[in-house]
Structures are given as structure tokens and as C-alpha cells.
Amino acid sequence: MVAVLLFSGGPIFESSIPLSVFGIDRQDTGLPHYRLLVCAGENGPLATTGGLTMTAPYGLEGLARAGTVVVPAWRSAGQTPPAEALAALRKAHAEGARIIGLCTGAFVLAAAGLLDGRPATTHWMYAPTLAKRYPQIQVDPRELFIDEGDVLTSAGTAAGIDLCLHVVRTDHGAEAAAALARRLVVPVRRSGGQAPYVDRSLPEEIGNDPLAEVVTWALDNLSKQFDVEVLAARAYMSRRTFDRRFRALTGSAPLQWLISQRVLQAQRLLETTELSVDEVARRCGFRSPVALRGHFRRQLGVSPAVYRSTFRARRPEPGAPNGSAGAGGVTNGAAIAVPQQSGAASGAGGGDQSGGSQPTVPPQGGPGRGRPTPRVGGRSRQAGSGRPASADHSSPTEDSRPGPAQALSHPDSATAALRRRGAERR
């Protein structure tokens, strides 16, 4: 039996994912059947996307009856979930239930203490906030989902489908999961992780921190070859103090963050220019194209050439209508009632409700990538992360991957406010 725990303000897409996967009886087509309980985590009616409201047939008492509890989303990373709901989750987990947090649902699991000392993921946009608020969690924004056996978490929106299919695969085998994926018209297993989609990595709170000016300077000077020692000196701190402050602020080691910024800058240049890989490496501050290729492949799972061929921005063909993309381009059980006066639901827990299209993850690996993800130490991870992040080093060109709480960011979109702040201070 699967219980889905809903809160007011949660986005309807994320809320509907476990309902669609576990709540529809498809036994006539040979697919496995789950009994579903839709539970309200607080007094209703529950507001959702587009001014809709939902009423759930069960309350928190339903969690005690379920072997699996799914929290699809939470309305705001800055709010604490109701104490009664957290207590019910802890009780269900203690009694042996498998607890799943989709997207920002990880914040509910974190508030209940179920992620302490564990690796977990969430939407890349909220990963730094999750890491900063709950430093005892090993937040990894590279993954599409992380399976810890009794506690599972996924990245944003569509990654919730990936995790739910993984649960079906775990419960009923690969054939059942593949059949359900065909029924839903989705890939049975996506390769890659969140890295190609990331557009920012720093918590918004950094704008009020003294390190904001140093971060701004680093992003403005990525083409120069400098290391963390330079950043520490600009902050008038020892390296040890700077590392500690930077980790506390961002959830990531400064070297790992710096390398990620250089890689993301390379992504943008590969997408939008005809520059050679050698020139891209120079403009991103790498000492050689070999260093760029190594870090690029470790972080994104593909070479710069493959990334460029997959994500290259295509110009519209001559005579094509405005706004249309050229070849290969990208174009942009609960009862539901429509209120008389529509209004936006409070919060946007899904993290990607802007309506913009996302690029396709580039293909990675050979035919063997389709095999079930191996479980290591009771943990199953989806995406090409294979091993934990490397330790911090003294040079930004040494072997390293994004840190546990780190998503990549781009200076143009993520730090415009920081640049303005830095300019005012100077």
C-alpha cells in the first residue's frame, strides 16, 4: 500500500506523479497494482497550481497503514512543515515504511530528521539551500534520484517519474517497470544527471554575506588562472577560514565550486560560439584543453564535442516563422475543485514552474547503460556519478568534481545582483 502525503501550496504536476504511477489499476494489461491512500498533511482544502484546490480522502492516520509513503513536494524551502506531519512520518519510518521525497519533498524528510547522515538529492535550484539548512545531510544535486533503501529522494519534476519507476523496478522487476514506462510513454531509465540543466548554484542569501564581493570577482575573472588561495587573500582570510566560511555559505568546497563555474562557462561558449575547444579552455581559465576535457567529462559525462553537438543553439532557418527553432532546436484519487475566484497557489515547491523547455540530456555510455543500477552499500544512485566528489586541492585544474551540495551556475543568470552589489562597494 502506498500513501501520498499532500500539503497546501504544492505544485499539481509533482503531486500527480505518484497518483499516476501507483494509483491507477492497470492489472488488465498485466501491470502491477498498488493500493493507494491520498493523505492530507494539514487541514484542507489544499491549494495547488492554477488556483485549484484539492481534498484528500485520508488524513495523517493513513500513513500508519502504508508500506511506502511518498511526499511529492513541499510548498516553500523557507517554511517548516507541520509538526504533526513530521511526527507521523517519523512513526511510519520507525515502523518499517519506505519513505520517498520527490523534488522539494526532500525538505519535509529533512525536517523530520530522516535524511540525517545520508546522501540525498532535490531539485538543483534548491540543493544549496537544503545543504545550508541541514548540514548533516550529504546533498548531491548531480543525481536524478538516490535510493538509500528505506529513504529515497529525487530531483525536480520529471525525475520524480524516474524514481517512481525505479520503485516499481525494485518491487516487481525490470520487465514490469519497462511495461509501465511504455504505458506512460517515458524512458524506462534516463542516463545522465541534473548537471546539464543547472543554471545557478548559490543560495540567494549570499548577497548579504561579505563573501559576495569575492564570489562576484571570481565570476567576472574566470578567464584568468587563479586558485582558492587568491580568493582567500581577497577575502582577507586564511585558506582554512575561507574554506570553512565558503562551505557554510554554499555547502560546497571553494575549489569544487570554482571548477564548476569554469565548466559551466565552457558549456555556454560551446552552446553559443564557434570557438575551438582550445580557445574555450583558455577563456575559461583552464591551463590546457586536456584539463577542460577531463573536468567536463567528469561533471557532465560527455566530451565537449558531444555536448556541443547536442546542445548547440541553432539559428532559425531563413524564412522560418519568428520564435520557431531551426533543425535540432528547442521550442519553448484526490478530488479537485475549481474555486470561483482563481488565484495562484501559495509557493511553487516544484522549482521549475516557469514553463520553459529543458534541453535533452545527451546520450551517455553504451548499451550496458540500460542495465539496472547496481546497489553499493545498500544505496542505488541514478546518473553517472559513480564515485564521491574528490577532496579539495590547491589548484583548480586538479582532479575534482562538484561537491556534495553543489550544482553548477552561470554568472550571467545567477549573480547579476552580486555584480551590482560588488560595483556599489567598489
Summary of the structure (lengths in Angstrom):
residues: 426
radius of gyration: 22.2
end to end distance: 60.1
largest distance: 69.1
contacts: 1452
relative contact order: 0.16
helix: 41%
strand: 10%
